[in-house]
């Protein structure tokens, strides 16, 4: 269905970004940056990417979005879940505040939410859960971050009746890169995918709506866009439902 006069509507997908020193051409300066794999995956799945840097945070931006991706990145500050920092924890306070505010705004508005790696941790923390700050402390055999800048691979199974199962089937393999993990699950979330060692690989809302947090990195596997396509479809349906509700309100005014 056309929503804007064109044959095909591409839903607007917000993506959170880093804000830090970067280089391009002859320049080195602070910049809003995001790995291109996220943008490429959104476009390939049929969405229009909208980058949201952690400056001038305005949670009301969710009102003009059809979906929100909380992207991966550095560790979540342990002060957000009442813990002291581990010696290896590296957080970016401004980005934490930004991502948590946008996550809560999306949840309140019912905007489809896709939270990736750090994003899944943000989702859990924003709703009152906690994190394991360094997986090898509790699971020395874990190999989810094999070397700096080198993605590992994780196998996991999915729960019946979940978004994860519907899109990926009963089991899947995905790229991963993390040394932290979900610990206490927040009220309102449930585990819908886990690795053999018990590491949480996906979280979903127990309420209505499309909310999925994954500990792995689906954007690093461009040959498998099932999660991104499912998310963009949910964003399109959200837009349609919102327009229909708006039309019904206007008809009754």
Sine and cosine of phi, psi and omega as CSV:
sin_phi,cos_phi,sin_psi,cos_psi,sin_omega,cos_omega
0.00,0.00,0.69,-0.73,0.05,-1.00
-0.98,0.22,0.71,-0.70,0.03,-1.00
-0.92,-0.39,-0.21,0.98,-0.09,-1.00
-0.63,-0.77,0.39,0.92,0.03,-1.00
1.00,-0.03,-0.16,0.99,0.04,-1.00
-0.99,-0.15,0.17,-0.99,-0.03,-1.00
-0.94,0.33,-0.53,0.85,-0.07,-1.00
-0.72,-0.70,0.80,-0.60,0.04,-1.00
-1.00,-0.04,0.75,-0.66,0.06,-1.00
-0.96,-0.28,0.94,-0.35,-0.08,-1.00
-0.87,0.48,0.57,-0.82,-0.01,-1.00
-0.99,0.14,0.88,-0.48,-0.06,-1.00
-0.92,-0.40,0.91,-0.41,0.09,-1.00
-0.97,0.23,0.64,-0.77,0.06,-1.00
-0.76,-0.65,0.81,-0.58,0.06,-1.00
-0.96,0.29,0.49,-0.87,-0.07,-1.00
-0.77,-0.64,0.17,-0.99,0.21,-0.98
-0.98,0.21,0.29,-0.96,0.25,-0.97
-0.65,-0.76,0.97,-0.24,-0.10,-1.00
-0.28,-0.96,0.02,-1.00,-0.04,-1.00
-0.90,0.43,0.71,-0.71,0.03,-1.00
-0.58,-0.82,0.26,-0.97,-0.02,-1.00
-0.81,-0.58,0.63,-0.77,0.14,-0.99
-0.43,-0.90,0.67,-0.74,-0.07,-1.00
0.83,0.56,-0.79,-0.61,0.02,-1.00
-1.00,-0.10,0.13,0.99,-0.14,-0.99
-0.96,-0.27,0.58,-0.81,0.19,-0.98
-0.71,-0.70,0.87,-0.48,-0.07,-1.00
-0.31,-0.95,0.19,-0.98,0.11,-0.99
-0.90,0.44,0.63,-0.78,-0.05,-1.00
-0.44,-0.90,0.43,-0.90,0.16,-0.99
-1.00,0.09,0.88,-0.48,-0.09,-1.00
-0.73,-0.69,0.45,-0.89,0.04,-1.00
-0.45,-0.89,0.71,-0.71,0.06,-1.00
-0.80,0.60,0.72,-0.70,-0.06,-1.00
-0.87,0.49,-0.36,0.93,-0.02,-1.00
-0.87,0.49,-0.55,0.84,0.05,-1.00
-0.91,0.42,-0.75,0.66,-0.03,-1.00
-0.89,0.45,-0.69,0.72,0.00,-1.00
-0.88,0.48,-0.65,0.76,-0.02,-1.00
-0.92,0.39,-0.66,0.75,0.02,-1.00
-0.89,0.45,-0.72,0.70,-0.01,-1.00
-0.90,0.44,-0.71,0.71,-0.02,-1.00
-0.90,0.44,-0.49,0.87,0.00,-1.00
-1.00,0.09,-0.10,1.00,0.08,-1.00
0.96,-0.28,0.22,0.98,-0.03,-1.00
-0.96,-0.26,0.23,-0.97,0.11,-0.99
-0.95,-0.30,0.91,-0.41,-0.06,-1.00
-0.96,0.27,0.66,-0.75,0.07,-1.00
-0.78,-0.63,0.94,-0.35,-0.09,-1.00
-0.99,0.13,0.69,-0.73,-0.10,-1.00
-0.82,-0.57,1.00,0.01,-0.02,-1.00
-0.95,0.31,0.43,-0.90,-0.04,-1.00
-0.99,0.17,0.77,0.64,0.13,-0.99
-0.71,-0.70,0.64,-0.77,0.01,-1.00
0.88,0.48,0.63,0.78,-0.07,-1.00
-0.82,0.57,0.79,-0.61,0.02,-1.00
-0.73,-0.69,0.99,-0.12,-0.05,-1.00
-0.85,0.53,-0.38,0.93,-0.01,-1.00
-0.94,0.35,-0.12,0.99,0.06,-1.00
-0.85,0.52,-0.43,0.90,-0.01,-1.00
-0.88,0.48,-0.35,0.94,-0.02,-1.00
-0.93,0.37,-0.37,0.93,0.01,-1.00
-0.95,-0.32,0.10,1.00,0.05,-1.00
-0.98,-0.19,0.42,-0.91,0.11,-0.99
-0.98,-0.22,-0.24,0.97,0.03,-1.00
-0.25,-0.97,0.38,-0.93,-0.02,-1.00
-0.72,-0.70,0.75,-0.66,0.11,-0.99
-0.94,-0.35,0.83,-0.56,0.17,-0.99
-1.00,-0.09,0.93,-0.36,-0.17,-0.99
-0.99,0.10,0.15,-0.99,-0.01,-1.00
-0.96,0.27,0.05,-1.00,0.00,-1.00
0.40,-0.92,-0.54,-0.84,-0.09,-1.00
-0.95,0.30,0.09,-1.00,-0.02,-1.00
-0.90,0.44,0.46,-0.89,0.12,-0.99
-0.99,0.12,0.74,-0.67,0.00,-1.00
-0.86,0.51,0.80,-0.60,-0.08,-1.00
-0.92,0.40,-0.27,0.96,0.05,-1.00
-0.90,0.44,-0.34,0.94,0.00,-1.00
-0.98,0.22,-0.20,0.98,0.09,-1.00
-0.75,-0.67,0.43,0.90,0.18,-0.98
0.95,0.30,0.54,0.84,-0.02,-1.00
-0.84,-0.53,0.37,-0.93,0.12,-0.99
-0.99,0.12,0.53,-0.85,-0.04,-1.00
-0.93,0.36,0.69,-0.72,0.16,-0.99
-0.95,0.33,0.42,-0.91,-0.03,-1.00
-0.89,0.45,-0.36,0.93,-0.02,-1.00
-0.98,-0.20,-0.02,1.00,-0.02,-1.00
-0.96,0.28,0.76,-0.65,0.02,-1.00
-0.78,-0.63,0.93,-0.37,-0.07,-1.00
-0.88,-0.48,0.31,-0.95,0.09,-1.00
-0.83,-0.55,0.99,-0.12,-0.14,-0.99
-0.80,0.60,-0.67,0.74,-0.03,-1.00
-0.90,0.44,-0.64,0.77,0.00,-1.00
-0.94,0.33,-0.61,0.80,0.07,-1.00
-0.84,0.54,-0.77,0.64,-0.04,-1.00
-0.88,0.48,-0.67,0.74,0.00,-1.00
-0.88,0.48,-0.79,0.61,-0.09,-1.00
-0.92,0.39,-0.62,0.78,0.02,-1.00
-0.91,0.41,-0.68,0.73,0.01,-1.00
-0.88,0.47,-0.70,0.71,0.00,-1.00
-0.93,0.37,-0.62,0.79,0.03,-1.00
-0.87,0.49,-0.75,0.67,-0.01,-1.00
-0.90,0.44,-0.62,0.79,0.02,-1.00
-0.91,0.42,-0.67,0.75,0.01,-1.00
-0.91,0.42,-0.67,0.74,0.03,-1.00
-0.88,0.47,-0.69,0.73,-0.02,-1.00
-0.91,0.41,-0.61,0.79,-0.04,-1.00
-0.99,0.12,-0.24,0.97,-0.05,-1.00
0.98,0.18,0.30,0.95,0.04,-1.00
-0.95,0.31,0.74,-0.67,0.06,-1.00
-0.78,0.62,0.71,-0.70,-0.13,-0.99
-0.77,-0.64,0.82,-0.57,0.02,-1.00
-0.85,-0.52,0.93,-0.35,-0.10,-1.00
-0.93,-0.37,0.84,-0.54,-0.17,-0.99
-0.91,-0.42,0.81,-0.59,0.04,-1.00
0.80,0.60,-0.96,-0.29,0.11,-0.99
-0.77,0.63,-0.59,0.81,-0.01,-1.00
-0.86,0.51,-0.64,0.77,0.04,-1.00
-0.90,0.43,-0.60,0.80,0.05,-1.00
-0.92,0.38,-0.65,0.76,0.08,-1.00
-0.86,0.51,-0.72,0.70,0.01,-1.00
-0.83,0.56,-0.75,0.66,-0.02,-1.00
-0.90,0.43,-0.69,0.73,-0.01,-1.00
-0.93,0.36,-0.66,0.75,-0.01,-1.00
-0.87,0.49,-0.44,0.90,-0.02,-1.00
-0.99,-0.16,0.08,1.00,0.10,-0.99
0.95,-0.31,0.14,0.99,0.03,-1.00
-1.00,0.02,-0.07,-1.00,-0.03,-1.00
-0.71,-0.71,0.11,-0.99,-0.07,-1.00
-0.79,-0.61,0.44,-0.90,0.27,-0.96
-1.00,0.09,0.86,-0.51,-0.12,-0.99
-0.98,0.22,-0.43,0.90,0.02,-1.00
-0.51,-0.86,0.96,-0.27,-0.12,-0.99
-0.83,0.56,-0.68,0.73,-0.02,-1.00
-0.85,0.53,-0.35,0.94,0.06,-1.00
-0.91,0.41,-0.50,0.86,-0.03,-1.00
-0.93,-0.37,-0.27,0.96,-0.02,-1.00
-0.56,-0.83,0.99,0.15,-0.09,-1.00
-0.87,0.50,-0.37,0.93,-0.04,-1.00
-1.00,0.08,-0.13,0.99,-0.05,-1.00
-0.90,0.44,0.57,-0.82,-0.02,-1.00
-0.65,-0.76,0.81,0.59,-0.06,-1.00
-1.00,0.04,-0.13,0.99,0.04,-1.00
-0.64,-0.77,0.97,0.25,-0.18,-0.98
-0.88,0.48,-0.54,0.84,0.01,-1.00
-0.26,-0.97,0.39,-0.92,0.02,-1.00
-0.82,0.57,0.83,-0.56,0.03,-1.00
0.97,0.25,0.18,0.98,0.00,-1.00
-0.88,-0.47,0.87,-0.50,0.02,-1.00
-0.97,0.23,0.63,-0.77,0.14,-0.99
-1.00,-0.03,-0.23,-0.97,0.02,-1.00
-0.66,-0.75,0.68,-0.73,-0.01,-1.00
-0.79,-0.62,0.69,-0.72,0.11,-0.99
-0.97,-0.23,0.62,-0.78,-0.02,-1.00
-0.47,-0.88,0.32,-0.95,0.08,-1.00
-0.93,-0.38,0.40,-0.91,-0.09,-1.00
-0.89,-0.45,0.36,-0.93,-0.05,-1.00
-1.00,0.02,0.61,-0.79,0.04,-1.00
-0.87,0.49,0.68,-0.74,0.06,-1.00
0.99,0.13,0.11,0.99,-0.05,-1.00
-0.99,-0.15,0.29,-0.96,0.15,-0.99
-0.86,0.51,-0.67,0.75,-0.01,-1.00
-0.84,0.54,-0.73,0.69,0.00,-1.00
-0.92,0.39,-0.68,0.74,-0.03,-1.00
-0.87,0.49,-0.61,0.79,-0.09,-1.00
-1.00,-0.05,-0.50,0.87,-0.11,-0.99
-0.92,-0.39,-0.20,0.98,-0.08,-1.00
1.00,0.09,-0.12,-0.99,-0.09,-1.00
-0.94,0.35,-0.36,0.93,-0.01,-1.00
-0.45,-0.89,0.43,-0.90,-0.02,-1.00
-0.38,-0.92,0.21,-0.98,0.09,-1.00
-0.80,-0.61,0.66,-0.75,-0.03,-1.00
-0.54,-0.84,0.40,-0.92,0.12,-0.99
-0.91,0.41,0.52,-0.86,0.03,-1.00
-0.57,-0.82,0.39,-0.92,0.04,-1.00
-0.27,-0.96,1.00,-0.02,-0.03,-1.00
-0.32,-0.95,0.53,-0.85,0.10,-0.99
-0.90,-0.43,-0.04,1.00,0.11,-0.99
-0.92,-0.39,0.26,-0.96,-0.05,-1.00
-0.44,-0.90,0.22,-0.98,0.05,-1.00
-0.93,0.37,0.71,-0.71,0.07,-1.00
-0.93,-0.35,-0.99,-0.17,0.02,-1.00
-0.96,0.28,0.78,-0.62,-0.03,-1.00
-0.99,0.16,0.76,-0.65,0.00,-1.00
-0.92,0.40,0.53,-0.85,0.15,-0.99
-0.86,0.51,0.68,-0.73,-0.03,-1.00
1.00,-0.10,-0.09,1.00,0.08,-1.00
-0.85,-0.52,0.42,-0.91,0.10,-0.99
-0.68,-0.73,0.49,-0.87,0.03,-1.00
-0.98,0.21,0.82,-0.57,-0.01,-1.00
-0.86,-0.51,0.02,1.00,0.14,-0.99
-0.39,-0.92,0.61,-0.79,-0.01,-1.00
-0.51,-0.86,0.52,-0.86,0.10,-0.99
-0.98,0.19,0.19,-0.98,-0.04,-1.00
-0.88,0.47,-0.48,0.88,-0.01,-1.00
-1.00,0.07,0.07,1.00,0.04,-1.00
1.00,-0.09,-0.12,0.99,0.02,-1.00
-0.87,0.49,0.77,-0.64,0.00,-1.00
-0.94,0.34,0.81,-0.58,-0.01,-1.00
-0.94,-0.35,-0.29,0.96,0.07,-1.00
-0.45,-0.89,0.61,-0.80,0.07,-1.00
-0.80,-0.60,0.58,-0.81,0.07,-1.00
-0.65,-0.76,0.38,-0.92,0.03,-1.00
-0.93,0.37,0.53,-0.85,0.11,-0.99
-1.00,-0.05,-0.04,1.00,0.03,-1.00
-0.98,-0.19,-0.08,-1.00,0.06,-1.00
-0.94,0.34,0.39,-0.92,0.06,-1.00
0.93,-0.36,0.17,-0.98,-0.02,-1.00
-0.96,-0.28,0.98,-0.20,0.02,-1.00
-0.71,-0.70,0.88,-0.47,-0.02,-1.00
-0.68,-0.73,0.81,-0.59,0.13,-0.99
-0.90,-0.43,0.77,-0.64,0.01,-1.00
-0.84,-0.54,0.69,-0.72,-0.02,-1.00
-0.98,0.20,-0.32,0.95,-0.03,-1.00
-1.00,-0.03,-0.11,-0.99,-0.12,-0.99
-0.86,-0.52,0.99,0.13,-0.01,-1.00
-0.91,0.42,-0.42,0.91,-0.01,-1.00
-0.93,0.36,-0.24,0.97,0.03,-1.00
-1.00,0.03,0.07,1.00,0.02,-1.00
-0.81,-0.58,0.97,0.23,-0.11,-0.99
-0.89,0.45,-0.27,0.96,0.05,-1.00
-0.99,0.17,-0.09,1.00,-0.01,-1.00
-0.72,-0.70,1.00,-0.06,-0.04,-1.00
-0.98,-0.20,0.36,0.93,-0.11,-0.99
-0.85,0.52,-0.68,0.73,-0.01,-1.00
-0.93,0.37,-0.68,0.73,0.00,-1.00
-0.91,0.41,-0.64,0.77,0.02,-1.00
-0.92,0.38,-0.63,0.78,0.06,-1.00
-0.90,0.44,-0.63,0.77,0.02,-1.00
-0.92,0.39,-0.73,0.68,0.00,-1.00
-0.90,0.45,-0.59,0.80,0.08,-1.00
-0.89,0.46,-0.68,0.74,0.04,-1.00
-0.89,0.45,-0.63,0.77,0.03,-1.00
-0.90,0.43,-0.65,0.76,0.05,-1.00
-0.89,0.45,-0.71,0.71,0.01,-1.00
-0.91,0.43,-0.60,0.80,0.05,-1.00
-0.88,0.48,-0.70,0.72,0.02,-1.00
-0.88,0.47,-0.71,0.71,0.02,-1.00
-0.88,0.48,-0.72,0.69,0.00,-1.00
-0.89,0.46,-0.64,0.77,-0.02,-1.00
-0.91,0.41,-0.67,0.74,0.03,-1.00
-0.91,0.41,-0.62,0.79,0.01,-1.00
-0.91,0.41,-0.68,0.73,0.03,-1.00
-0.90,0.45,-0.66,0.75,0.02,-1.00
-0.89,0.46,-0.67,0.75,0.03,-1.00
-0.89,0.45,-0.64,0.77,0.02,-1.00
-0.92,0.40,-0.61,0.79,0.02,-1.00
-0.90,0.44,-0.71,0.70,-0.03,-1.00
-0.90,0.43,-0.57,0.82,0.01,-1.00
-0.91,0.41,-0.44,0.90,-0.07,-1.00
-0.98,-0.17,0.04,1.00,0.02,-1.00
-1.00,0.10,0.00,0.00,0.00,0.00
